[in-house]
Amino acid sequence: MGLFDLFGKEPREMKERTAYLTEKETERAVPFESQDKKDAPVSVFVPTSFSDVETIIDRLKEGKNAVVHLTRLKKETAVRVLDLLSGAIYALGGGIYEMEKEVFMFSPSGVEIN
């Protein structure tokens, strides 16, 4: 399965799914970056447009993990955001982890995820 096949697929069958942000938390989240501290090791982003990608890439360049919820974007915009973030994380030598449908963790080089 390629990276571009992630959207439009049915979610994998899991016995129990953990929601990282509830519907209510997603609605009250600051439109772009969640309320976590700037010095936290992981930032949670809920982008609302393609222009929000720059801030996510800046966090990755700082060596921090970024969890990105693409649930508020149209499918076409979500694919563009994922493409750009994939290129950025490749250039930084990091990795992408699919946490659940339309929720991804981007981890720069030197940061290990268990």
N, C-alpha and C positions, 0 to 999 in steps of 0.2 A: 504494500500500500504506500503510495507516494504522499507527500505533504499536501498536495493539492486535492487529494481525495478525501480529506478530513471533513469537509463541509458537505452536507447533504446525505451523509451516511447515518444509519440508525446507530444510537449509542450502543456500546458493548454491553452485553448482559452482565450485570453484577448482582451479587446477593444483597449488598447494602451499599447505597451511595451516600456519600457525605457531601452536603452542600457547603461550599466555602463561603458564599455570601447568600443569605436568604433573600427572597424576593423583596422583603421590606428593607433590608440593608442596602440592596442594590438601588432601590428607589430613593433612599435618603442619602446615598453616597454623594459626595461632592461630584459634580458631573464628570470630572476626569479622574483625579487621583484620590484614593481613599484617605481616611483621616489618620493614616499612620505617620510616624515621625520621620523626618528627613534622614536621620542617622540609623533607622531600622535596617536590618539586613535584608528584609523582603518588603517590597512595595506592591500594593494591589491597585491595579488600574482598571477603570471601566470607561474606555474611550467612547466618545460620542461622535467623533468625526476623524477623518484621515489625518488632519493636522495635529492631532494629539500624540502621534507617534514619536515626534521629536523628543518630548519629555521622557518617554519610556526608554528611548535609546540613550539619552543622557544618563539615566539611572544605571543602565547596563554598563556604560563606559566607566562609571564610578566603581564598578565591581560588585554591584548589588543585584540580587535576584528580583525578577518582576513577574508577578502573576497578573495575567491579562484576561479579563472577561470580555468576550466579543459579543455578548448577548444584546447590546443596545445598537449594534450596527446592522445595516442591510447586508445581505449575503455578499454582494459584490464588493462593498467597502471592507467587510471583514476579511475577505480574501486578499485584498490589496494591503491591508494592515499586516496580515500574517506574512505576506511575501516580503514586505520591507523589513519587518522584525527578524524574519528568517535570514535575510541577507546580512543584517547588522550582527546577529549573533554568530553567524558563520565567520564574519570578519574578525570578531572578537575571540574566536576559538571556543565558543561555548556550546550549549545544547538546548534543545527544546523538549519539553515534557508535556504530553497531553494529560491533564488532570481529570477532565471530563469533557463532554461535548461543549465546544466553544469556550473552553477555559484552558489556558496554556501557561506553563511556567517557563520563563527564559532565564537561563543560568549562564553567566559569563565564565570564561576560562578561570580555572583555579577554585571554583566554587563547586562543592560536591553535594549531590542530592541523594538521600537515602530513602 
